[in-house]
């Protein structure tokens, strides 16, 4: 099967997008709020760390970062032919009363975000949970929309979107492909 990749964003473009998202988070957060970022594993965690550095420089205080593994909260867990690999949730701060920004690379159906919210709420009741996404893609299966989005790519289901990050993939870019093959040759499953 042939595959055509279209690069939507390179490293410089991604840095611009992250700066815009960081500005949006900083400007929409009250100075006295207990701002915390929680990245959805895997790439959301790397993005949350990058955003935390940028936001901290703007608001002149540290922004703690956590990681949530949504594996056991998926609504399609029974469809897996084997037990999935768990990477663990690591949230080194109190969720109770915090102003949380959930961070993900691609928001698609909304199911991953729903699972992440369930996982977080099992740890306490935040004052507020908002969503920041590097890429916003549809169509939604759940009524979940990012509060802050870096790049909107529409709802073309024939052209999946993939985010590559240097921490995971060795390069920073956002690509769109013309079939369902993953850029690494693995059959892609839409992220929610």
C-alpha positions in Angstrom: 0.0 0.0 0.0 1.5 3.4 -0.9 1.4 6.1 1.5 1.7 9.8 1.0 2.7 11.9 4.0 2.0 15.6 4.2 3.9 17.5 6.8 1.6 20.0 8.4 4.1 21.3 10.9 7.9 21.1 11.4 9.9 21.8 14.5 9.8 25.6 14.2 6.1 25.5 13.6 5.5 23.3 16.5 7.5 25.7 18.8 5.2 28.5 17.6 2.1 26.4 18.3 3.4 25.5 21.8 4.1 29.2 22.5 0.5 30.1 21.5 -0.9 27.3 23.7 1.3 28.4 26.6 0.1 32.0 26.2 -3.5 30.8 26.1 -3.1 28.8 29.3 -1.2 31.5 31.1 -3.7 34.2 30.1 -6.8 32.2 31.0 -5.6 31.2 34.5 -6.1 33.4 37.5 -2.9 34.4 39.2 -3.9 32.7 42.5 -5.0 29.5 40.9 -3.2 26.2 41.6 -2.3 25.6 38.0 -1.2 22.0 37.2 -0.7 20.2 33.9 -1.5 16.5 33.3 -0.3 14.9 30.1 -2.0 11.9 28.6 0.5 9.2 28.0 2.5 9.1 25.9 3.1 12.2 23.8 0.8 14.4 26.0 3.3 14.0 28.8 6.2 15.4 26.7 3.9 18.2 25.5 2.8 19.0 29.1 6.5 19.3 30.2 7.3 21.6 27.3 4.3 23.8 28.0 5.0 23.9 31.8 8.5 25.4 31.0 7.0 28.1 28.8 4.2 28.9 31.2 6.5 29.1 34.2 8.6 31.7 32.3 5.5 33.8 31.7 3.9 33.6 35.2 7.2 33.4 37.1 6.3 30.3 39.1 6.7 26.6 38.7 3.9 24.6 37.0 3.9 21.0 38.2 3.3 18.3 35.6 1.8 14.9 36.0 1.1 12.0 33.7 -2.1 9.9 33.4 -2.3 6.4 31.9 -5.9 5.9 30.6 -5.4 2.2 29.6 -7.7 0.7 32.3 -10.3 3.5 31.8 -10.7 2.8 28.1 -14.2 1.8 27.0 -12.8 -0.7 24.5 -10.5 -2.6 26.8 -12.5 -5.8 26.3 -11.7 -5.7 22.6 -7.9 -6.1 23.2 -6.7 -9.7 22.4 -4.2 -9.6 25.2 -3.7 -7.7 28.4 -2.4 -4.2 27.6 0.9 -2.7 28.8 0.4 -0.2 31.6 2.8 2.8 31.9 1.3 4.2 35.1 -0.3 7.4 36.3 2.2 9.7 38.0 0.6 12.7 39.5 3.0 14.2 42.2 0.5 16.8 43.5 -3.0 17.1 45.0 -5.7 17.0 42.4 -8.3 18.2 44.9 -9.1 21.9 44.3 -6.4 22.3 41.6 -6.9 24.1 38.3 -5.9 21.4 35.8 -5.1 21.5 32.2 -5.2 18.1 30.5 -2.7 18.0 27.6 -2.9 15.6 24.6 -1.3 15.5 21.2 -4.4 14.7 19.1 -8.0 15.0 20.2 -10.2 12.9 17.8 -13.3 11.1 19.1 -13.1 12.4 22.7 -12.9 8.9 24.2 -9.3 9.2 25.5 -10.1 12.6 27.1 -13.2 11.1 28.8 -11.0 8.2 30.1 -8.4 10.6 31.4 -11.0 12.7 33.2 -12.4 9.6 34.9 -8.9 8.6 36.0 -8.1 12.0 37.4 -11.4 12.3 39.2 -10.7 9.0 41.0 -7.8 10.8 42.7 -9.9 13.8 43.9 -12.1 16.6 42.8 -10.3 19.4 40.9 -11.6 22.9 40.9 -11.6 22.8 37.1 -10.3 20.6 34.3 -9.6 22.2 30.9 -8.2 20.7 27.8 -5.2 21.8 25.6 -4.5 19.9 22.4 -1.7 20.2 19.9 -4.1 19.0 17.2 -7.9 19.1 17.1 -9.5 16.6 14.7 -13.0 15.2 14.4 -15.5 13.9 14.2 -16.4 13.6 17.9 -18.1 10.7 19.4 -18.4 12.5 22.8 -19.1 16.2 23.4 -15.5 17.1 24.3 -13.9 20.1 22.7 -10.4 21.4 23.6 -10.3 24.8 25.4 -7.1 25.6 23.6 -6.0 24.1 20.3 -2.8 24.5 18.4 -3.9 23.2 15.0 -7.3 22.3 13.6 -7.2 19.8 10.8 -10.9 19.1 10.2 -12.7 15.8 9.9 -11.2 13.9 7.0 -11.2 10.3 8.2 -9.3 9.1 5.2 -6.2 11.2 6.3 -5.1 10.3 9.9 -2.9 12.8 11.7 0.2 11.8 13.7 2.4 13.8 16.0 6.1 13.0 16.3 8.0 14.4 19.2 11.8 14.3 19.6 11.5 12.7 23.1 9.6 9.7 21.7 10.3 9.7 17.9 13.5 11.6 17.4 11.9 14.5 15.5 9.3 17.2 16.0 6.6 17.3 13.3 2.9 16.8 12.6 2.0 14.8 9.6 -1.1 13.7 7.8 -1.2 10.4 5.8 -3.4 9.3 2.9 -4.1 5.8 4.3 -4.4 3.9 7.6 -0.8 2.9 7.8 1.2 4.3 10.7 4.3 6.2 9.7 6.3 3.4 11.3 4.5 0.7 9.3 2.0 -0.2 12.1 -1.7 -0.1 11.3 -3.0 3.1 12.8 -5.9 3.1 15.3 -7.5 6.5 15.6 -6.6 8.3 18.9 -9.5 9.7 20.8 
